[in-house]
Amino acid sequence: MDANRKRAIVLGGSMTGMLAARVLSDHFEHVTIIDRDHLPEVAELRDGTPQARHLHVLLAKGLQIVEDLFPGIKAEMSAKGAVTLIWGQDTTVYMKYGWMPAFDSAIQTLGISRMLLEWCVRERIRVNPRIQTLERTKVKHLVTAENNQRVIGVQIQAKGENTETSALKADLVVDATGRTTHTPEWLVNMGYGQVEESVINSFLGYATRSYKRPETFPKDKKMITIQSLPPNIPRGGVIMEIENDECVVTLAGVNKNYPPTDEDGFLEFARNLLSPAIYDIIRDAEPISNIYGYQRTENRWRHYERLTQWPDGFVVLGDAACAFNPVYGQGMTTGALEALELNKVLTEYTGKNSTGMTKSFQSRLAKVIETPWLMATGEDLRYPGTEGGKTSWQDRLVQKYIERFIDAMPLYPEIADTFVQVMNLITSPTALFQPRILLKVASSLFNRKKVIAKPSTLPTTEVKSQSPTPLT
Ligand SMILES: Cc1cc2nc3c(=O)[nH]c(=O)nc-3n(C[C@H](O)[C@H](O)[C@H](O)COP(=O)(O)OP(=O)(O)OC[C@H]3O[C@@H](n4cnc5c(N)ncnc54)[C@H](O)[C@@H]3O)c2cc1C
């Protein structure tokens, strides 16, 4: 361990903050997480993460990283009721031409509530002897030295009336306070100038309700998705099985097609999706929650990497750096990838002069963000009411290809597997353009009749062969 690394402070004890803290505990003698919330001793909602009510999928790459950082945690989550979910077999999706037939995939993740997931990680953080958590404590400001060129700690204030502020010193401060981060204004006050932002807003809204898992939810399925289809069909929905024999239903609409949060409106929205399958499953099901809406969903990338100067001793990651439209389920996994990048940078600088390390980290972070950003915003920009970006003719060409690719998936389960790997951030999107896959997508154009033979009933888990399979 580097002798100059005594204490690191992590602002924000949500998913990114905890994963960053875990990584930092390999490099610093003491790591302090500061959060304004009381962090519950059970799997329960808290004020700082209201999004936790909504369906959260930890993509396969994220699950892999979480398991690497906390060996055995996946088994712990399963023991607490999380449901193992094999993409292609336990999941199905209603697409333009009907249900995707079951296919073989090695991609696994968990059907788990965000509350249980976060709590399981928190339990591991609690027993890490190097990590201490300061709850109900608000971070007010950064403490700086060397004419604002170095961050040396934070000014904090315990929640409650008339509490004093105090300073906590650190060799590295990590901001993981999410979308509501104060870093842009802190940087302006410190003389670093305005942080440029890219904002692409498809005006997506969620409405979510939890139910007791109904008998009408097919036993061999753990997640059913009814797709929205850009540019003309802005509404979709998902039902996913989670712990305690419960399931969570999230309905989503882009371009201000916000799903209603009253009972009748919610059901009606579900009934009018491309397929009424989710409505059929939930219409007589027993709800165990209210219906909650959520509309703060724009893609927002704060380009810290573009500032010409950056303070030493300070980094920003997670939603505080880049928050995504949640439909693609990338937020937590990107936070995990960013924590790994922090680990790499800290390892490379061990025993060396750390001047410039944090600036270098912010540049490298931008590379981590690039792929999920392009994936999320590329789809959003296909809807006519999306604001904040334009598509070039090259983008449109790629979009057309992806559309053909998705249309070809029911015919060629093998390419569906590649798609699922890319969506789960396991494989680079370049895999979608491999010659053997391009050939299959092209040949699907000559098999269109088979593709559009709309299967109207939910497919079973029976896995189809890898050769073209007529659907009629
Ligand atoms: C509706 C919705 C659905 C989503 N679905 C998915 C999904 O399916 N899959 C996925 O991977 N991601 C999803 N996300 C994104 C995911 O929730 C976030 O990416 C994830 O929580 C990681 O964010 P974070 O840890 O960077 O910040 P956050 O989760 O926002 O946490 C910030 C933390 O900082 C604390 N804090 C804030 N300000 C202060 C302060 N001044 N002082 C002290 N503490 C402070 C807060 O209390 C909180 O604990 C979804 C998001 C939304 C909105």
The ligand as a Tripos MOL2 file, in Angstrom:
@<TRIPOS>MOLECULE
LIG
   53    58     1     0     0
SMALL
NO_CHARGES

@<TRIPOS>ATOM
      1 C1        -36.4420    4.9830  -12.5030 C.3       1 LIG1
      2 C2        -35.0360    4.4610  -12.5710 C.ar      1 LIG1
      3 C3        -34.7990    3.1370  -12.9030 C.ar      1 LIG1
      4 C4        -33.5010    2.6590  -13.0100 C.ar      1 LIG1
      5 N1        -33.2830    1.3720  -13.4040 N.ar      1 LIG1
      6 C5        -32.0080    0.9090  -13.4830 C.ar      1 LIG1
      7 C6        -31.7480   -0.4340  -13.8700 C.ar      1 LIG1
      8 O1        -32.6350   -1.2070  -14.2140 O.2       1 LIG1
      9 N2        -30.4570   -0.8460  -13.8800 N.ar      1 LIG1
     10 C7        -29.4160   -0.0110  -13.5380 C.ar      1 LIG1
     11 O2        -28.2740   -0.4400  -13.5510 O.2       1 LIG1
     12 N3        -29.6450    1.2520  -13.1840 N.ar      1 LIG1
     13 C8        -30.8940    1.7430  -13.1510 C.ar      1 LIG1
     14 N4        -31.1120    3.0350  -12.7810 N.ar      1 LIG1
     15 C9        -29.9490    3.8900  -12.4550 C.3       1 LIG1
     16 C10       -29.4560    3.5840  -11.0470 C.3       1 LIG1
     17 O3        -30.4800    3.7990  -10.1030 O.3       1 LIG1
     18 C11       -28.2210    4.4300  -10.7220 C.3       1 LIG1
     19 O4        -27.3640    4.4570  -11.8160 O.3       1 LIG1
     20 C12       -27.5160    3.8280   -9.5100 C.3       1 LIG1
     21 O5        -28.2440    4.0450   -8.3410 O.3       1 LIG1
     22 C13       -26.1120    4.3550   -9.3020 C.3       1 LIG1
     23 O6        -26.1790    5.6840   -8.9930 O.3       1 LIG1
     24 P1        -25.1590    6.3910   -7.9960 P.3       1 LIG1
     25 O7        -24.7190    5.4580   -6.9200 O.co2     1 LIG1
     26 O8        -24.0990    7.0200   -8.8140 O.co2     1 LIG1
     27 O9        -26.0660    7.5550   -7.3800 O.3       1 LIG1
     28 P2        -27.4390    7.4320   -6.5660 P.3       1 LIG1
     29 O10       -27.9750    6.0700   -6.6010 O.co2     1 LIG1
     30 O11       -28.3020    8.5310   -7.0100 O.co2     1 LIG1
     31 O12       -26.9810    7.7000   -5.0700 O.3       1 LIG1
     32 C14       -26.5190    8.9400   -4.6060 C.3       1 LIG1
     33 C15       -26.2670    8.8290   -3.0990 C.3       1 LIG1
     34 O13       -25.6810   10.0390   -2.6380 O.3       1 LIG1
     35 C16       -26.3470   10.4830   -1.4580 C.3       1 LIG1
     36 N5        -26.2120   11.9600   -1.4330 N.ar      1 LIG1
     37 C17       -26.6210   12.8310   -2.3900 C.ar      1 LIG1
     38 N6        -26.2650   14.0910   -2.0620 N.ar      1 LIG1
     39 C18       -25.6190   14.0220   -0.8830 C.ar      1 LIG1
     40 C19       -24.9800   14.9930   -0.0320 C.ar      1 LIG1
     41 N7        -24.9360   16.2970   -0.3330 N.pl3     1 LIG1
     42 N8        -24.4030   14.5500    1.0970 N.ar      1 LIG1
     43 C20       -24.4170   13.2320    1.4300 C.ar      1 LIG1
     44 N9        -24.9910   12.2880    0.6670 N.ar      1 LIG1
     45 C21       -25.5670   12.6540   -0.4780 C.ar      1 LIG1
     46 C22       -27.7800    9.9780   -1.6110 C.3       1 LIG1
     47 O14       -28.4230    9.8280   -0.3710 O.3       1 LIG1
     48 C23       -27.5440    8.6230   -2.3050 C.3       1 LIG1
     49 O15       -27.3230    7.6020   -1.3590 O.3       1 LIG1
     50 C24       -32.3990    3.5330  -12.7160 C.ar      1 LIG1
     51 C25       -32.6460    4.8670  -12.3760 C.ar      1 LIG1
     52 C26       -33.9390    5.3330  -12.3230 C.ar      1 LIG1
     53 C27       -34.1640    6.7860  -12.0010 C.3       1 LIG1
@<TRIPOS>BOND
     1     1     2 1
     2     2     3 ar
     3     2    52 ar
     4     3     4 ar
     5     4     5 ar
     6     4    50 ar
     7     5     6 ar
     8     6     7 ar
     9     6    13 1
    10     7     8 2
    11     7     9 ar
    12     9    10 ar
    13    10    11 2
    14    10    12 ar
    15    12    13 ar
    16    13    14 ar
    17    14    15 1
    18    14    50 ar
    19    15    16 1
    20    16    17 1
    21    16    18 1
    22    18    19 1
    23    18    20 1
    24    20    21 1
    25    20    22 1
    26    22    23 1
    27    23    24 1
    28    24    25 2
    29    24    26 1
    30    24    27 1
    31    27    28 1
    32    28    29 2
    33    28    30 1
    34    28    31 1
    35    31    32 1
    36    32    33 1
    37    33    34 1
    38    33    48 1
    39    34    35 1
    40    35    36 1
    41    35    46 1
    42    36    37 ar
    43    36    45 ar
    44    37    38 ar
    45    38    39 ar
    46    39    40 ar
    47    39    45 ar
    48    40    41 1
    49    40    42 ar
    50    42    43 ar
    51    43    44 ar
    52    44    45 ar
    53    46    47 1
    54    46    48 1
    55    48    49 1
    56    50    51 ar
    57    51    52 ar
    58    52    53 1
@<TRIPOS>SUBSTRUCTURE
     1 LIG1         1 GROUP 0 **** ****
